[in-house]
Amino acid sequence: MRPEVGVSPGTVPVYYGGGKLMAVERRMKVAEVVLRCLSCAFGVIAAALVGSDTQVREFFSVEKKAKFTDMKALVFLVVANGIAAGYSLLMVVRSVVSMMKGSVLFNKALAWAIFSCDQLMAYLTLAAVAAAAQAAELSEFGQTELQWMKVCNLYHKFCTQSGGGMVSAFLGSLCMVAVSSMSAFNLFRLYGKNKGKRSGNF
């Protein structure tokens, strides 16, 4: 039986030796869409929770309002997760369109672009979570050596909501790491020595 192959300029043909390999490819695409959807959802939740987080306390008849813009790490977290969510949404649309077309070809330039962007988003979200976690640790426990006082005992609601946003951001970053691993696989398999044969490359 003649293997399926599509040919178009600037692409690498990927051959299918049987239905099992096509099924694996389909599952990978579905898994990628699910992970990108989760990344988008977690990013939106994180940005919404942290971005809308405020609490007003009164100290000696003076009102003090805590908001996420008071901490640069939280601003970074909101911006990073907003960018990651928007990017994930765009990639979900691209993946769904690719699945509907039943494409079996991979463009090297496109694969490099997706790999690079996925890596960037993974590092960006992880860096944002790490910075926010450090700020949260200082807010919860303070730093007596530097005379930084605890604030979470004063703004408990604010810290609780921000903590929920950070958990969501962390889960989103894990999804982005998984997606970046899949995009790395999709890229580097195009450079395999048997990429054009029927030996099971897909």
N, C-alpha and C positions, 0 to 999 in steps of 0.2 A: 504494500500500500504506500502511496506517495505521501511524504510528510507534508503537513500544512506549513506554508511559509507566505509571508507578505513582503513585498518589496516596495520601498519608496525612498527618495533621495535623503541622505543624511542619517539613515537608520541602520541598525544591525539586525539582520534576520535571526529570529529565534525559532528553532524547530521543535516540534512536539513529536515524540516517538509513540505516544499512546494517550488514551483518555485519562489515565491516572495522573500524568504530568499536567495535563490541562486542568484537572480538578485541583491539584496542588496550587497551581497558579491562580485559580479562581479564589481559593481559600485565602491565599496571601493578600489578594486585592481586597477581599472582604474584611480581613483582619486590619489592613491598613486604614480602610474607611472607618471602621469602628474606633480604632485608636485615635484617629484624627478628630472624630466627633467627640470622643471623651476629652481630648485635649482642649478642644474648643469650649466645651461645656464647663470644664473645670476652670479654664481661664476666665470665662465670663463670670462665673460664680465668685472667683477670687477677687476680680476687679470690682464687682458690685458690692461684695461684703466690705472690703477694705475702703473702697472709694466713698461709700455712704456712711461710714462709721464715724459717729460723733457722740460726745457726751458732755453735758454741762454740769459743773459742780460749783457750789457757792462756798467761798472761804471768807469769813468775816465780812459778809454782806457784799463781797465782790465775786462776780460770776467769772469762772474760768471754763473755757470751752476747749475740749480736746478733739482734734480732727487729724485725719491721716496726713495732711500736708505739714503737720508739725514735725514729722519724722521723714527725712529724705529717703530712708530705706523703704518706707511704705509707699512713697510716691513712685519709686523705682519699681516696686512690686506691681502696682496698679498699671503703670505704663507698659512694663514688660509683658504682663498677662493680657493686656488689651491687644498688643501687637501680635502675640502668639495666637490668641483666639481668632483674630482676623485672618492671619495667615493660614491657620488650620481650616477655617471655613472655605477659603479659596481652594485649598488643596483637596478638600472633600468634594467640591464641585468638579474639579479636574479628574479626580479618581472615579467618580460616578460616571462622568461622560466617557472616560476610557473604558470602563466596564461595559457600558451600553454599546459602545462601538465594537467591543470584542477585540481590541487591539492586541497583537502579539509581537509588536515591534518596539524596540527601545532606541530612542535617539540618545547618543552619547552626550551631546551638549546639554540636552534637557535633563538627563540623568545626573550629570555633574551639578547643574543648577539646583535641582531638587535636593541632592545630597548636601550641598553647601548650605542651602537655606535651612534644611532640617537640623544640621549641626549647629548653625548659628542660633536657632530658636531653642534648642536643647540647652546650650551653654547659657543663653540669656535668661531663661526661666530658672535654671539651677542657681545662677549667680544672684538673681533677685530673691529667691527663697533663702539662700544662705545669708544675704545681707539683712533681710527681714528677721530671720531667726536670731541673728546676733543682737539686733536692736530689741527684739522681744525679750531676750535673756537679760539684757541690761534693765529693761523696764520692769521685769518681774523681780529681779534680785538686787538691782542696783550695783554700784561699784564704790565701796567705801574708801578705797585708796584714792580715788579721784573725786570723792565727795559727790557722787551721783546718787541721788535718792531713788528709792522705789516709787513707781507711779501707778502700777497696776492695782495696788491696794486702795488707791484713791479713785482710779477710773476703771473699775472692775468690768463694767459692761463694754467699754471701749476695747479693753484688752481681750475680752472673751470673743467679741465679734471679729477683731483683727486676727486672733488665733485661728478661728474657723476659716477665714480667708487664706491664711498661710497654709493650712492643711490642704485646702482645695488646690492652691498653687503648687504645692509639692506633688500632689497626685497628677496634676496636669504636666508637670515637668517630667515625671516618670513615663507618662504616655509619650512625650516628645522624645525621650531617650530611646524608647522602644521603636518609635517610628523612624528615627534617624538610623537605627541599626538595620531596619528593613530597607531603607533607601540606600544604605551602604552596600547591602547584599545585591540589590537590584543594579547598582552601578558596577561593582567589581566583577559580577558574573559576565558582564559584556566583554571583559578582557580575558576570559578563560580560553585556554588553548583549544578547547573543543566546542567553542560557542556555536559554530556553524554545522555541527554534526548531529546525528540522530542518537547520540550516546546518552541522552537524558538531560541535557541542559535545557532550561526553560526560562 
